[in-house]
Amino acid sequence: MPIFEYQCSKCGHVTSFLEKATDGRIPHTCEKCGSNETEKIFSTFAARSGKASSSSCPTGTCPLS
């Protein structure tokens, strides 16, 4: 199941929810203020490659490599 992020229209807090992509618009409650006025937002995601770069793992002991 994918993780979708919703932003509260009242307080701006962003919350992540696990939901089926086929479920459509499911109302969610803001964890911070309790409002039901949330909007799905575009989120960033992490991608893993076979080799860690020096900028993402400055100490050379990156657990992802």
C-alpha positions, -999 to 999 in steps of 0.1 A, spaced: 0 0 0 14 34 -9 19 62 16 1 95 8 7 128 24 -20 153 33 -17 189 45 -41 205 69 -59 235 54 -62 251 89 -28 247 105 -6 235 76 6 203 94 16 175 70 6 139 79 13 106 61 -13 79 56 -12 44 42 -41 39 18 -50 20 -14 -46 41 -45 -80 29 -56 -98 42 -25 -103 77 -39 -106 106 -16 -108 94 20 -113 121 46 -84 123 71 -80 140 104 -51 163 111 -30 148 139 -21 183 152 -54 203 153 -81 176 146 -94 193 115 -110 172 87 -100 198 61 -69 180 46 -57 180 10 -35 154 -7 -1 169 -16 28 159 -38 56 144 -17 92 136 -23 105 100 -20 138 83 -15 153 61 -41 181 37 -34 209 30 -58 237 4 -56 264 29 -47 263 56 -20 277 90 -29 301 109 -7 275 137 -2 248 113 11 273 94 33 300 118 44 315 94 70 319 65 46 299 42 69 265 45 52 241 17 60 226 19 25 256 7 6 
